[in-house]
């Protein structure tokens, strides 16, 4: 089952920004760090209950993830370390915003939301971990219903809607995040099992 959104932005959208960043001397690792810094800021806003600002900042700085890889390829700066660094900061960025929400809910005795945040963090990390482990054994594993792009859009959109419609949107968003990310982890595990079984059968 393919992901719900494309894995990369179209070149007509990214090329102008990449060219401008390259002329300014911005490096891919700078973009990666900026993305993490922005998400850390979104986490602080979420912890303070300023959900509209948190959602906007999260979506804006997470969008840099579409640019750092393109910038690395365009400037000839794509390196194995850069790939690992980018993936690490992506995981920390996602966890940071969820930690901000955990901070917010922990002051209010919201046990359900606290447990959902824990489940969402574990499920999200497992989705990425399964891809990384699959690549270790030589399998490309980019498929999955709910990968990072979908998770960012869901959480960022949920934060914005929480303020805009003034209703409890975050609890169902956290349920969806935990359950669908968990399903995606199981989906990827099943894909690895099927592909490694085929590899074994062909030997």
C-alpha positions, 0 to 999 in steps of 0.5 A: 500500500503506497503512502498517502502523500508524495515522498518528495516535492515537485522540482518546479516548486523546490528548484527556485528555493534551492537555487536561492539557498545555494547562492546564499551559501546555505548548506544542507546541514544548516537547513536540517538544523533550522528545521529542528530548531523550528520544531523545538520552537513549536514544542515550546509553543505547544507546551504553553497551549499556543496551538495555532502558532505551534501548528504553523511553525511546525508545518513551516519548518518541517517543510524544510525537509523537502529542501535539504536533500534537494539542496545536497544533490544540487550542490554536490554535498550529498554525503552518507553522514548528511543522510543519517544526520537528516534522519536523526533530526527528523525523528527528534523534531517529531518527538519534540513537538509531541513532548511539548504536548506531553508537557501541556497535558501533564499539567492537567492530569490528562492520562489518556492523552499522555498515554496516546503521546507515548504510543504515537512516539513509539509507533512513529519511531518504529516506522522509521526504524523498520525502514532503516533496518530493511536497508541494512539487509539491502531492501528499499522500503519507502512504502507505508500508509502513514510516513513522516509527511502524513504524521506531520500534516496530521499533527500540525493540522490538528494543532491549528484546528484546536485553536480555530474551531475551539473544540477538542481536536487533539485527542482524536488526532493523537488516537489517529496518529498512534493507531495509524502509525502503529498500523504502518509499522506492522505493514512495513514489518509484513513487507520485510517478511514477504520480501525476505521470504522471497529472497530465501525461496530464490536461493 
